Amino acid sequence: MTTNPETTSTRASTGERHLLLDPGMDLTLRPMRYPRFFDRFKDAIKNTWTVEEVDLHSDLADLAKLSPAEQHLVSRLVAFFATGDTIVANNLVLNLYQHVNSPEGRLYLSRQLYEEAVHVQFYLNLLDTYVPDEKERFEAFAAVENIPSIARKAEFCFRWIDSIFQLRELRTREDRRAFLLNVICFAACIEGLFFYGAFAYVYFLRSRGLLHGLASGTNWVFRDESMHMAFAFDVVDTVRAEEPDLFDAQMQQQVKDMLAEAVECEVQFAADLLEQGVSGMSLTHMREYLQHVADRRLAMLGIEPMYGSRNPFAFMELQDVQELSNFFERRVSAYQVAVAGSVSFDDDF
């Protein structure tokens, strides 16, 4: 991407208003055009954590006593985790950073990229701990090619990455709509549905008294993903306010179609995980849960729900509803680890 410094400088000096998706690379943090993005950046820093804080070795005794069906579930889950966050990071670098023309927004995206790297490290540590056999670890990382249910989800992700990969500037209405669909896909379908489905399996096992180390690390990932979604939907809301004509009936239908496909991808994955019969978790309930989550993502976008499904999992009520709904109202001290710098631990957000 090429940036014209004269254009950027002229806009800054003349006070000419430009929009979030206008081509260019605005470098001016004062006056701040999108302070909400900067607040998201500061909030993310308060949620700093490290992989070394998560003790996965405490799970080894639990792994040894899992039933064959539960072992299959964990094996498939770990295979998905092996590359899931890397895919999200690739889209962030290849597609999002260059088009969000806000230095505040790019600060947050830089922080998100760091968090994706921490997630990748966490899941690498997970595989090294859970799967001591080197050949099996290699197979887990190749799951996007060799396991049909994971390959289908990967194909869905790659298709949406490729959908705007050739765009270097968002000049036309269709360019901007394509970009927004990419943002919505990764926020609502991938981080907001694929990962939330994975979290449900983790918290199901924890509700059985199993794999508390994995659940502890997942708590941190869950909070990060909640914030990633919140920022992405802030971007969508900002563009919607600046360019409301982009959000027409066609756009809403495209979003519904996208989410419906994502639900079916995740249901296929669930059928794979649960194919051997896991006591306490059925494919019917998992489909219902995924539909419930999809409806919530539509609600975040101001779109009517498609399914009207309830949350069938009592063990997810605290994690999936209260955590996401109230995350930014909680006191930092409720979950904060030590962070260097001038962050106040008593701030509410």
C-alpha positions in Angstrom: 0.0 0.0 0.0 1.3 3.5 -0.9 0.6 6.5 1.3 0.7 10.1 0.2 2.2 12.1 3.1 1.2 15.3 1.5 -2.4 14.3 1.5 -2.2 13.2 5.1 -0.5 16.4 6.2 -2.9 18.6 4.3 -5.9 16.9 5.9 -4.4 17.3 9.3 -3.6 21.0 8.8 -6.9 22.0 7.2 -9.1 20.0 9.5 -10.7 18.3 6.5 -13.0 15.5 7.8 -12.3 12.1 6.4 -13.9 8.7 7.2 -12.6 5.7 8.9 -12.3 3.7 5.7 -10.9 6.4 3.5 -7.6 5.4 1.8 -4.5 6.7 3.5 -2.6 6.4 6.7 -3.6 9.1 9.2 -0.7 9.5 11.7 -2.3 12.2 13.9 -3.3 11.2 17.4 -4.2 14.7 18.4 -6.9 15.7 18.0 -8.1 12.2 18.6 -10.9 11.3 16.1 -11.8 7.9 17.6 -11.1 7.9 21.4 -13.2 4.8 21.9 -10.6 2.8 20.0 -7.9 4.2 22.3 -9.9 3.1 25.3 -10.1 -0.4 23.9 -6.3 -0.4 23.6 -5.9 0.7 27.2 -8.4 -1.9 28.4 -6.5 -4.6 26.5 -3.3 -3.8 28.3 -5.1 -4.2 31.6 -5.8 -7.8 30.6 -2.2 -8.7 30.2 -1.3 -12.3 30.9 1.5 -14.8 30.1 1.4 -18.4 29.1 3.8 -19.2 32.0 1.0 -18.4 34.5 -1.1 -21.4 33.2 -0.2 -24.8 34.7 -1.3 -27.3 32.2 0.7 -30.1 33.8 -2.0 -30.3 36.4 -4.2 -31.7 33.7 -2.1 -34.8 33.0 -3.8 -37.0 35.6 -7.2 -36.0 34.2 -6.2 -36.9 30.6 -5.2 -40.4 31.8 -8.7 -41.1 33.1 -10.8 -39.7 30.2 -13.1 -42.1 28.4 -12.2 -42.9 24.8 -15.0 -40.6 23.6 -13.7 -37.8 25.8 -10.2 -38.4 24.6 -11.4 -38.1 21.0 -13.1 -34.8 21.8 -10.0 -33.4 23.4 -7.8 -34.6 20.5 -10.0 -32.9 17.9 -10.3 -29.7 20.1 -6.5 -29.5 20.4 -6.1 -30.0 16.7 -8.4 -27.0 16.0 -6.5 -24.8 18.6 -3.2 -25.7 16.8 -3.8 -23.2 14.0 -7.0 -21.3 14.8 -5.4 -18.1 16.2 -2.7 -18.1 13.5 -5.5 -17.8 10.9 -7.0 -14.8 12.7 -3.6 -13.2 13.0 -3.0 -13.6 9.3 -6.3 -11.8 8.5 -5.4 -9.0 10.9 -2.1 -8.4 9.3 -3.0 -9.0 5.6 -6.4 -7.2 5.6 -7.5 -5.2 8.6 -4.5 -3.1 9.6 -4.1 -1.3 6.2 -7.7 -0.3 5.9 -8.6 1.0 9.4 -7.4 4.6 8.8 -7.1 5.6 12.5 -3.9 5.6 14.5 -6.0 4.8 17.6 -7.5 1.8 15.8 -4.1 0.6 14.7 -2.8 0.8 18.2 -5.5 -1.6 19.2 -4.9 -3.9 16.2 -1.2 -4.0 17.2 -2.2 -5.0 20.7 -4.6 -7.6 19.3 -1.8 -9.1 17.1 0.3 -9.5 20.3 -2.6 -11.2 22.0 -3.0 -13.6 19.1 0.7 -14.4 19.4 0.2 -15.2 23.1 -2.7 -17.5 22.2 -0.6 -19.3 19.6 2.1 -19.8 22.3 -0.5 -21.0 24.7 -1.8 -23.6 22.3 1.7 -24.6 21.3 2.3 -25.3 25.0 -1.0 -27.1 25.2 0.0 -29.5 22.4 3.5 -30.0 23.9 1.9 -30.9 27.2 -1.1 -32.9 26.1 0.5 -34.7 23.1 4.0 -35.9 24.0 4.4 -37.9 20.8 6.1 -35.7 18.2 4.4 -37.4 15.2 0.9 -36.8 16.8 1.8 -33.2 17.3 2.7 -32.8 13.6 -0.6 -34.4 12.7 -2.4 -31.9 14.9 -0.8 -29.0 13.0 -1.8 -30.6 9.7 -5.4 -31.0 10.8 -6.5 -28.1 8.5 -5.6 -30.4 5.6 -6.3 -33.9 7.0 -9.4 -33.7 9.3 -12.5 -32.9 7.2 -14.4 -31.0 9.9 -11.4 -28.8 10.6 -10.6 -28.4 7.0 -14.1 -27.1 6.3 -13.7 -24.4 8.9 -10.3 -23.5 7.6 -11.6 -23.2 4.0 -14.4 -20.9 5.3 -11.7 -18.7 7.0 -9.4 -18.7 4.0 -12.2 -17.8 1.6 -13.0 -14.7 3.6 -9.3 -13.7 3.9 -9.0 -14.0 0.1 -12.2 -12.0 -0.4 -10.4 -8.7 0.1 -6.7 -9.7 -0.1 -6.3 -8.0 -3.5 -7.8 -4.7 -2.2 -5.2 -2.1 -1.5 -7.6 0.8 -1.1 -11.3 1.0 -0.3 -12.3 3.3 -3.1 -15.8 2.2 -4.0 -19.0 1.3 -2.1 -18.5 -2.4 -3.0 -14.9 -2.3 -1.7 -16.1 -1.0 1.6 -18.9 -3.5 1.9 -16.5 -6.3 1.2 -14.2 -5.1 3.9 -17.0 -4.8 6.4 -18.1 -8.3 5.6 -14.6 -9.5 6.3 -14.6 -7.7 9.7 -18.0 -9.1 10.6 -16.9 -12.6 9.5 -13.9 -12.7 11.7 -15.6 -11.1 14.7 -19.0 -12.8 14.6 -18.2 -16.2 12.9 -14.7 -17.1 13.7 -13.8 -15.4 17.0 -17.4 -15.1 18.0 -18.7 -18.6 17.0 -15.9 -21.0 16.2 -13.9 -20.1 19.3 -17.0 -19.9 21.5 -18.0 -23.4 20.4 -14.5 -24.5 21.4 -14.8 -22.7 24.8 -18.1 -24.6 25.4 -16.3 -28.0 25.3 -13.6 -26.7 27.6 -16.1 -25.5 30.2 -18.1 -28.6 29.8 -15.1 -30.6 30.8 -14.4 -28.2 33.7 -18.0 -28.7 34.9 -17.1 -32.4 35.1 -14.1 -31.5 37.3 -11.7 -32.1 34.5 -8.8 -30.1 32.9 -8.8 -27.1 35.2 -5.4 -26.0 33.7 -6.9 -25.8 30.2 -10.0 -23.9 31.6 -7.7 -21.5 33.5 -5.9 -20.5 30.3 -9.1 -20.5 28.3 -10.5 -17.9 30.8 -7.7 -15.5 29.6 -8.3 -16.3 26.0 -12.0 -15.8 26.4 -11.5 -12.3 27.8 -9.2 -11.4 24.9 -11.7 -12.7 22.3 -14.5 -10.8 24.0 -12.4 -7.6 23.6 -11.5 -8.5 20.0 -15.2 -8.8 19.1 -16.0 -5.5 21.0 -13.4 -3.6 19.0 -14.5 -5.1 15.7 -18.1 -4.2 16.3 -16.9 -0.7 17.3 -15.4 -0.4 13.8 -18.6 -1.6 12.2 -20.7 0.8 14.3 -18.4 3.7 13.4 -18.6 2.9 9.7 -22.3 2.5 10.0 -22.7 5.9 11.5 -20.4 7.5 8.9 -21.7 5.6 5.9 -25.2 4.3 6.7 -26.0 3.6 3.1 -23.6 0.6 3.2 -25.9 -1.3 5.6 -28.9 -2.1 3.4 -31.1 -5.2 3.2 -28.6 -6.9 0.9 -25.8 -6.5 3.4 -28.0 -7.8 6.3 -28.9 -10.9 4.2 -25.2 -11.5 3.4 -24.4 -11.4 7.1 -27.2 -13.9 7.9 -26.0 -16.2 5.1 -22.4 -16.0 6.4 -23.5 -16.8 9.9 -25.7 -19.7 8.8 -22.8 -21.2 6.9 -20.5 -20.7 10.0 -23.1 -22.5 12.2 -23.2 -25.5 9.8 -19.4 -25.6 9.7 -19.3 -25.7 13.5 -22.1 -28.3 13.7 -20.0 -30.6 11.5 -17.1 -30.1 13.8 -19.4 -30.9 16.8 -20.6 -34.1 15.1 -16.9 -35.1 14.7 -16.1 -34.3 18.4 -19.1 -36.0 19.8 -19.4 -38.9 17.3 -18.4 -41.5 19.9 -21.1 -40.4 22.4 -19.9 -38.0 25.2 -22.1 -38.3 28.3 -23.7 -35.0 29.2 -23.2 -33.3 25.8 -25.3 -34.0 22.7 -25.1 -32.8 19.2 -28.7 -31.5 19.4 -27.7 -29.3 22.4 -24.5 -28.2 20.7 -26.4 -27.1 17.6 -28.9 -25.2 19.8 -26.0 -23.5 21.6 -24.4 -22.5 18.4 -27.6 -21.1 17.0 -28.1 -19.2 20.3 -24.6 -17.6 19.9 -25.3 -16.8 16.3 -28.5 -14.9 17.2 -26.5 -12.9 19.8 -24.0 -11.9 17.2 -26.8 -10.7 14.9 -28.2 -8.7 17.8 -24.8 -7.0 18.3 -25.2 -5.9 14.7 -28.8 -4.8 15.0 -30.1 -7.6 12.8 -33.1 -9.8 13.7 -32.3 -13.2 15.0 -32.5 -16.3 12.7 -33.0 -19.1 15.1 -34.6 -18.1 18.4 -32.7 -20.8 20.2 -31.9 -20.9 23.9 -28.7 -21.6 25.6 -29.0 -25.3 26.7 -25.8 -25.3 28.7 -26.1 -24.2 32.3 -22.4 -24.3 32.7 -22.0 -21.6 30.1 -24.4 -19.1 31.6 -21.7 -17.5 33.8 -19.0 -17.7 31.2 -20.8 -17.0 28.0 -23.5 -14.5 29.1 -22.3 -12.7 32.2 -18.7 -12.5 31.2 -19.3 -11.1 27.8 -22.2 -8.8 28.8 -20.6 -7.4 31.9 -16.9 -7.6 31.0 -16.4 -3.9 30.6 -18.4 -3.0 33.7 -16.3 -5.2 36.0 -13.5 -3.8 38.2 -10.0 -4.5 36.8 -9.0 -6.0 40.2 -11.5 -8.9 39.5 -9.2 -10.4 36.9 -6.1 -8.2 36.7 -2.6 -9.7 36.9 0.5 -7.6 37.5 1.1 -5.1 34.8 4.1 -2.7 34.6 3.4 0.9 33.8 1.0 3.6 34.8 -2.2 1.7 34.6 -4.5 2.3 37.5 -5.9 -1.0 38.9 -8.9 0.8 40.4 -10.3 2.0 37.1 -13.7 0.8 36.0 -14.3 -0.3 32.4 
